Amino acid sequence: MVNNCYIVEYYQYFSKRVLTLSYRVLVIMGLSSKKSPHKAARIYYRWGVTLMAVDMSMPILVVDDYKTMLRIIGNLLKQLGFENIEEASDGAEALDKMKKSNYGLVISDWNMEPMTGYELLLKVRSDDSLKRTPFIMVTAESKTENVIAAKKAGVNNYIVKPFNGATLKQKITAVLGEF
């Protein structure tokens, strides 16, 4: 009888080898670089292939006008293992940051002033250089029309407040893959 622990360890070891090799192939092909490995994860996502693990050091932009919520989401992301978390207090500031830096994920509140999260999403999806950025919308309202509007605008996932780390992980996994 084979011990299941050994099978899991072998599978994890084998997966890391395949992921490393796959990443190197992308670098050689010029589809990714050591400077921005999260691009490779998006390429795999676009091709519908899950070969590369989520880069836990990819930059994540959290957008919310409520400082306590920025801190809560930032702490949850850190608990999940993400290292590079930046903040913006409204959609306009977030859009400015996105034009200057490449983010692997944006998590944005819906209700903000002067630019809402929904307006930010529309601007991101209309900009050729930003439109492939994974985007998760966070809101206290669970109105069906808001969810439908966000989906039509191109949101990758939607979280209703309040939520916990498990819910955040589930939503991020649905967008980026297992981590």
C-alpha positions in Angstrom: 0.0 0.0 0.0 1.4 3.4 -1.0 1.5 6.2 1.5 -0.6 9.2 0.3 1.8 11.7 1.9 4.6 10.5 -0.4 2.4 10.8 -3.5 1.4 14.4 -2.5 5.0 15.4 -1.9 6.1 13.9 -5.2 3.3 15.6 -7.1 4.2 19.0 -5.5 7.9 18.5 -6.4 7.0 17.5 -9.9 4.6 20.5 -10.3 7.3 22.9 -9.2 9.7 21.4 -11.8 7.0 21.8 -14.6 6.2 25.3 -13.5 9.8 26.4 -13.4 10.4 24.9 -16.8 7.3 26.5 -18.2 8.3 29.9 -16.9 11.7 29.6 -18.4 10.2 28.8 -21.8 8.1 31.9 -21.6 11.2 34.0 -20.7 13.0 32.5 -23.7 10.0 33.2 -26.0 10.0 36.8 -24.7 6.5 36.5 -23.3 7.7 37.3 -19.7 10.6 38.6 -17.9 12.2 38.2 -14.5 11.2 41.8 -13.8 7.4 41.1 -14.3 6.7 37.4 -13.9 3.0 38.0 -13.2 2.6 38.6 -17.0 3.3 35.0 -17.5 0.4 34.0 -15.2 -1.9 36.2 -17.3 -0.6 34.7 -20.5 -1.4 31.2 -19.2 -4.8 32.4 -18.0 -5.5 33.9 -21.5 -4.6 30.6 -23.1 -6.8 28.7 -20.7 -3.8 26.7 -19.3 -2.9 26.6 -15.7 0.8 25.7 -15.6 2.2 28.5 -13.5 1.5 29.2 -9.9 0.4 32.7 -8.8 3.4 35.0 -8.2 2.9 36.0 -4.6 5.2 39.0 -5.1 3.2 40.5 -7.9 1.9 44.0 -7.2 -1.7 44.3 -6.1 -3.6 47.5 -6.1 -6.3 47.9 -3.4 -8.7 50.8 -4.0 -11.0 52.1 -1.3 -11.9 55.6 0.1 -12.2 54.1 3.6 -8.8 53.7 5.2 -9.9 51.0 7.6 -11.1 48.9 4.6 -7.7 49.4 2.9 -6.0 48.2 6.0 -8.4 45.2 6.4 -8.0 44.0 2.7 -4.2 44.6 2.9 -3.9 42.5 6.0 -6.0 39.7 4.5 -3.8 39.7 1.4 -0.7 39.6 3.6 -2.2 36.6 5.5 -2.8 34.9 2.2 0.9 35.4 1.4 0.9 38.3 -1.0 3.9 40.7 -0.4 3.5 43.7 -2.7 0.3 45.6 -1.9 -0.3 49.2 -2.9 -3.2 51.5 -2.0 -5.3 54.1 -3.7 -8.1 56.2 -2.1 -10.3 56.6 -5.2 -10.6 55.6 -8.8 -8.8 58.6 -10.2 -5.7 57.9 -8.0 -5.9 54.2 -8.9 -6.0 54.9 -12.7 -3.0 57.2 -12.4 -1.1 54.5 -10.5 -2.1 51.9 -13.1 -0.8 54.0 -15.9 2.6 54.3 -14.2 2.9 50.7 -12.9 1.9 47.2 -14.0 -0.4 45.5 -11.5 -1.1 41.8 -11.4 -4.5 42.4 -9.7 -6.8 45.3 -8.8 -9.3 45.0 -5.9 -11.6 48.0 -5.9 -14.5 49.2 -3.9 -17.6 50.2 -5.9 -18.7 53.4 -4.0 -16.1 56.1 -4.0 -15.8 59.8 -4.9 -14.8 61.5 -7.2 -14.4 58.4 -9.4 -16.3 55.2 -8.4 -14.9 51.7 -8.7 -17.4 51.0 -11.5 -16.1 54.1 -13.5 -12.5 52.9 -12.8 -13.4 49.5 -14.2 -14.9 51.1 -17.4 -11.8 53.2 -17.9 -9.5 50.2 -17.3 -11.4 48.0 -19.8 -11.3 50.7 -22.4 -7.6 51.3 -22.2 -5.6 48.9 -24.4 -2.6 48.8 -22.0 -4.7 48.1 -19.0 -7.7 46.0 -20.2 -6.2 42.6 -19.4 -5.6 43.5 -15.7 -7.5 41.2 -13.4 -10.2 43.2 -11.6 -12.2 42.3 -8.5 -15.0 44.6 -7.3 -15.9 44.9 -3.6 -19.1 46.4 -2.5 -21.6 46.5 0.4 -24.5 46.3 -2.0 -25.6 43.0 -3.4 -28.1 44.4 -5.9 -28.5 42.1 -8.9 -28.4 45.1 -11.3 -25.0 46.1 -9.9 -23.6 42.6 -10.3 -24.9 42.5 -13.9 -23.5 45.9 -14.7 -20.1 45.0 -13.3 -20.0 41.7 -15.3 -21.0 43.5 -18.5 -18.2 46.0 -17.8 -15.7 43.2 -17.6 -15.1 42.6 -13.9 -13.4 39.3 -13.2 -15.1 38.7 -9.8 -17.3 40.4 -7.3 -17.2 40.3 -3.4 -20.0 41.5 -1.2 -19.0 43.0 2.2 -18.5 41.8 4.9 -16.1 39.0 3.8 -13.3 37.0 5.3 -9.9 35.7 4.2 -11.4 32.4 2.9 -13.8 34.3 0.7 -11.1 36.6 -0.6 -8.9 33.6 -1.4 -11.7 31.9 -3.2 -12.4 34.9 -5.4 -8.7 35.5 -6.2 -8.2 31.8 -7.0 -11.2 32.0 -9.4 -9.4 34.9 -11.2 -5.7 34.0 -11.0 -5.6 30.3 -10.2 -4.5 28.2 -7.3 -1.9 29.6 -4.8 
